[in-house]
Amino acid sequence: MPHPAPLLDPRTLRVLWTILVVAGALALLYLLRTVLLVLIFAVLFAYLIFPLVKLAERGLPRSGRRPLAIGAVYLVLIAALSTLAALVGPALGRELAALGQKFPDISAQIQSGRVISSVFPRWGGAEVLDDLVGSYLPQAIEYAQRGLTGALRWLSGAWVVIMVPIFAFFFLNDAERIANTVTDAIDDRSGWRGLSRTIAHDLHSVFGEYVRALVLLSVLTLVVWAALFLLAGVPYALVLAAIGAAFEFLPVVGPAIAGIAVVSVAVFSGFSHPWLLALFVVIWRLVQDYVSSPFIMGRGVELHPALVIFGVLAGGELAGVAGMFLSVPVMAGVRVVWRRLQEARASDC
C-alpha cells in the first residue's frame, strides 16, 4: 500500500523555516531596539573621537597605549565640556528660564497661524501662506513634540549617558581585532575575503567622515549663530544658537525646524528686524548645504537629495528622531556595499 504524500515537501519546509527565522530575528531586534540604539550611538561616538585617540597614541609607549590613549581623550573631553558648561552654562540657563516663562504666549501666537505675516507684514501673499501653513501646523507641532519628547526621555536616562562611553571604549580598544576576526572567518577561495576587507574599509571611512562632519557643522552653526545673534541683539541668542546647532544632526528636517523656531521666537519676542533674520537663516542653509558640507564631508556620502528626504521621513516613521539621524549613514553604507559588489561583478565578467 503506497504511503500518503507528505503535506509539505522539504523545499516548502525550508522556505517556511527561513521565514520563521527571519521573523524571529526581526522581532528580537524590535524587542532589543533600545539596547541596539545605545550600541549604535556608542559606535558613532567611537568614530567621532577615533582620530583623537590615534593622535594621543603617538606620544605613549607601545605596550598598552591604546587604553591609555582612550582614557586621556576621555579626560580631555570631560575637562573641555566642564569648562564650556562653566563659561556658557549660567547665561544659557538664564535664557532658558526666561524663554520658558514666555513660551506659552509664543506657542499660542505660533498656533494662531500668523508667523509669515508677522515677518513680512507688507507682502500680500503672506496671508495665503499663513493659511496654508496653519492647516498643517497642528499636526507638525504634535509630531515634533512627540519626537522631541521621546528623544529627550531616551537621552535623559542616566544609564544611556554611562553606557555609551563604556561601549565606545571597548569598540575603540578592540576595533581592529574585531574587524580582522570577522574578515578572516570569510572563505577566501572565491575572493570574498579581500572584497569584505575593502567594503569594511570603505564603511569605516564613510561613517567616520559623516559623524565628524556633522559635529563640525554643528559647532560651526553654534559659533556663527551665537556671535551674530549677540551682535544683532536677537532675544535668547544663546538658546537659539544651541537649537540651530542641535538640529544640524537631523538631515533636511532638522535645519528647517530650527529655522522656523528661531524666526518664530524672534518675531514674537519683539525683535525689530525678523525678515533679516529669516534671510540670514536661508543664506546660512545654502552655505551649509553647498559650501561647508561638501568641503567638510567630501565625496564619501553622496546621496541624491530626494533619496535623503525619503530616508529621513522613513527613518522618522520607523524609529523617531533616532531613525532620522541614522537614515543617512545607513543609506550611505548600503550605497558603498552596492557599489563594491557591482565593481566586483564587473571585474569577474
C-alpha positions in Angstrom: 0.0 0.0 0.0 1.6 3.3 -1.1 2.5 5.8 1.6 0.4 9.0 1.6 2.2 12.0 0.2 3.5 14.5 2.9 1.6 17.6 3.3 4.7 19.7 2.9 7.7 18.8 0.7 11.3 19.5 2.0 11.7 22.7 -0.1 8.5 24.2 1.3 9.6 23.3 4.8 13.0 25.1 4.3 11.2 28.2 3.0 8.9 28.2 6.0 11.8 27.7 8.4 13.7 30.6 6.8 10.6 32.9 7.1 10.2 31.9 10.7 13.9 32.5 11.5 13.8 36.0 9.8 10.6 36.9 11.5 12.1 35.8 14.9 15.2 37.8 14.3 13.2 40.9 13.4 11.1 40.5 16.5 14.2 40.1 18.6 15.7 43.3 17.1 12.5 45.2 17.9 12.5 44.0 21.5 16.1 45.0 21.9 15.8 48.2 20.0 16.8 50.4 23.0 20.0 48.5 23.7 20.8 48.4 20.0 20.4 52.2 19.8 22.9 52.5 22.7 25.3 50.3 20.8 24.9 52.3 17.6 25.4 55.6 19.3 28.5 54.2 21.1 29.9 53.2 17.7 29.2 56.7 16.4 30.9 58.2 19.4 33.8 56.0 18.9 34.1 57.1 15.3 34.0 60.7 16.5 36.9 60.5 18.8 38.9 57.9 16.9 41.3 60.5 15.3 42.0 62.0 18.7 42.8 58.5 20.1 45.2 57.8 17.2 46.8 61.2 17.9 47.2 60.5 21.6 48.8 57.1 20.8 51.8 58.7 19.2 53.2 60.1 22.5 52.7 56.9 24.5 54.7 53.7 24.8 53.8 50.9 22.5 52.7 48.5 25.3 49.1 49.1 26.3 49.0 52.5 24.7 45.5 52.2 23.2 43.6 52.1 26.6 45.8 54.9 27.9 45.1 57.0 24.8 41.4 56.4 25.2 41.5 57.4 28.8 43.5 60.5 28.0 41.0 61.6 25.4 38.1 60.9 27.8 39.7 63.1 30.4 40.3 65.9 27.9 36.7 65.8 26.7 35.4 65.9 30.2 37.6 68.8 31.1 36.6 70.7 27.9 32.9 70.1 28.4 33.1 71.1 32.0 34.9 74.3 31.1 32.4 75.1 28.4 29.5 74.4 30.8 31.1 76.7 33.4 31.5 79.5 30.9 28.3 79.4 29.0 26.0 77.4 31.4 24.9 80.3 33.6 23.9 82.6 30.7 22.3 79.8 28.8 20.3 78.8 32.0 19.0 82.3 32.4 17.9 82.5 28.8 16.2 79.1 29.1 14.3 80.2 32.2 13.2 83.4 30.6 12.1 81.6 27.4 10.3 79.0 29.4 8.2 81.7 31.0 7.4 83.3 27.7 6.9 80.0 25.7 3.2 79.6 26.4 2.5 83.0 24.8 4.9 82.3 21.9 3.3 78.9 21.3 -0.2 80.4 21.2 0.8 83.0 18.7 2.5 80.5 16.5 -0.5 78.2 16.5 -2.6 81.2 15.5 -1.0 80.9 12.1 0.3 84.4 11.6 4.0 83.7 11.5 4.8 84.7 7.9 2.6 87.8 8.1 4.5 89.0 11.1 7.8 88.6 9.3 6.6 90.2 6.0 3.7 92.4 7.0 3.5 94.3 3.7 3.6 91.2 1.4 0.1 90.3 0.2 1.0 86.6 -0.3 2.0 86.2 3.3 -1.7 85.6 4.4 -2.1 82.9 1.8 1.0 81.1 3.0 -0.1 81.6 6.6 -3.5 79.9 5.8 -1.7 77.1 4.1 0.8 76.6 6.9 -2.0 76.9 9.5 -3.9 74.0 8.0 -0.9 71.6 8.7 0.7 73.4 11.6 -1.1 71.5 14.4 -0.1 68.1 13.0 3.5 69.3 12.5 3.7 70.6 16.1 2.3 67.5 17.5 4.7 65.3 15.5 7.7 67.5 16.6 6.7 67.4 20.2 6.2 63.7 20.2 9.6 63.1 18.6 11.4 65.6 20.8 9.8 64.2 24.0 10.8 60.7 23.0 14.4 61.7 22.3 14.7 63.7 25.5 13.2 60.8 27.5 15.7 58.4 26.0 18.7 60.7 26.3 17.8 61.7 29.9 18.3 58.1 31.1 21.5 58.0 33.2 22.3 54.5 32.0 22.4 55.8 28.4 24.9 58.5 29.3 27.1 56.0 31.2 26.9 53.0 28.8 27.6 54.9 25.5 31.2 55.9 26.5 31.7 52.5 28.1 30.8 50.6 25.0 32.7 53.1 22.9 35.8 52.3 25.0 35.6 48.6 24.1 34.9 49.4 20.4 37.9 51.7 20.2 40.2 49.3 22.1 39.3 46.2 20.0 38.1 47.7 16.7 41.0 46.3 14.6 40.9 42.9 16.2 37.1 42.6 15.7 37.3 43.6 12.1 40.2 41.2 11.4 38.4 38.3 13.1 35.2 38.9 11.1 37.1 39.2 7.7 39.4 36.2 8.5 36.3 34.0 9.0 35.2 34.6 5.4 36.2 31.9 2.9 38.9 33.3 0.6 38.7 30.8 -2.1 36.3 32.9 -4.2 37.9 36.2 -3.3 35.3 37.3 -0.8 37.7 38.0 2.0 39.5 40.7 0.0 36.2 42.2 -1.0 34.9 42.2 2.5 38.0 44.0 3.8 37.6 46.6 1.0 33.9 47.1 2.0 34.8 47.3 5.7 37.5 49.9 4.9 35.0 52.0 2.9 32.3 51.8 5.5 34.8 52.8 8.2 35.8 55.8 6.1 32.3 56.9 5.3 30.9 56.5 8.8 33.8 58.3 10.4 33.7 61.1 7.8 30.0 61.5 8.3 30.0 61.7 12.1 32.9 64.1 12.3 31.4 66.3 9.6 28.1 66.5 11.5 29.9 67.6 14.6 31.9 70.2 12.8 28.8 71.6 11.0 27.0 71.7 14.3 29.9 73.6 16.0 30.2 76.0 13.1 26.4 76.8 13.3 26.7 77.3 17.1 29.6 79.7 16.8 28.3 81.7 13.9 24.8 82.0 15.1 25.7 82.8 18.7 28.2 85.6 17.5 25.7 87.1 15.0 22.7 86.9 17.3 24.5 88.5 20.2 25.8 91.3 17.9 22.4 91.9 16.4 20.6 91.8 19.8 18.4 88.8 18.9 16.4 87.7 22.0 17.6 84.4 23.6 20.7 84.4 21.3 22.5 81.5 23.0 19.4 79.3 23.2 18.5 79.9 19.6 22.1 79.2 18.5 22.1 76.0 20.5 18.8 74.9 18.9 20.3 75.5 15.4 23.4 73.5 16.3 21.4 70.6 17.8 19.1 70.3 14.8 22.1 70.1 12.4 22.2 66.4 13.4 18.9 65.8 11.7 19.3 66.0 7.9 16.8 68.1 5.9 14.1 68.2 8.6 16.3 69.5 11.5 17.6 72.7 9.8 14.0 73.5 8.6 12.6 73.1 12.2 15.5 75.1 13.6 15.0 78.0 11.2 11.2 78.2 11.8 11.8 78.0 15.6 14.4 80.8 15.5 12.4 83.2 13.4 9.2 82.5 15.3 10.8 83.1 18.7 12.5 86.3 17.4 9.2 87.6 15.9 7.1 87.0 19.0 9.8 88.3 21.3 9.8 91.7 19.8 12.9 91.6 17.5 12.7 94.6 15.2 14.1 93.0 12.0 12.7 89.5 11.7 12.9 89.5 7.9 16.6 90.0 8.1 16.9 87.1 10.5 14.8 84.9 8.1 17.1 85.9 5.2 20.2 85.0 7.2 18.7 81.6 8.1 18.1 80.9 4.4 21.5 82.1 3.3 23.2 80.1 6.1 21.4 77.0 5.0 22.6 77.4 1.4 26.2 78.0 2.7 26.0 74.9 4.8 24.5 72.7 2.1 26.6 73.8 -0.9 29.9 75.1 0.7 30.5 73.8 4.2 29.0 70.4 3.9 30.7 69.3 0.6 34.1 70.7 1.8 33.9 69.0 5.3 32.2 65.8 4.3 33.9 65.3 1.0 32.6 62.8 -1.6 32.1 59.8 0.6 28.4 60.4 1.4 27.0 61.2 -2.0 23.2 60.7 -1.9 20.5 62.2 -4.1 18.5 64.9 -2.2 15.2 63.1 -2.9 16.6 59.9 -1.5 17.8 61.7 1.6 14.4 63.3 2.2 12.7 59.9 1.7 15.2 58.2 4.0 14.7 60.8 6.7 10.9 60.6 6.6 11.0 56.8 6.6 13.5 56.7 9.4 11.3 59.1 11.4 8.3 56.8 11.0 10.3 53.7 11.9 12.4 54.9 14.8 11.5 58.5 15.6 14.3 61.0 15.9 17.0 58.3 16.1 15.7 56.9 12.8 16.0 60.4 11.2 19.6 60.7 12.5 20.7 57.2 11.3 18.9 57.2 8.0 21.7 59.0 6.0 24.6 56.9 7.3 22.6 53.7 6.7 21.8 54.7 3.1 25.4 55.7 2.6 26.6 52.3 3.9 24.2 50.5 1.6 25.4 52.6 -1.3 29.0 51.7 -0.6 28.3 48.0 -0.4 26.2 48.0 -3.5 28.9 49.9 -5.5 31.7 47.5 -4.4 29.6 44.5 -5.3 28.9 45.9 -8.7 32.6 46.6 -9.3 33.4 43.0 -8.2 30.8 41.6 -10.5 32.1 43.7 -13.4 35.7 42.6 -12.8 34.6 38.9 -12.9 32.9 39.3 -16.3 
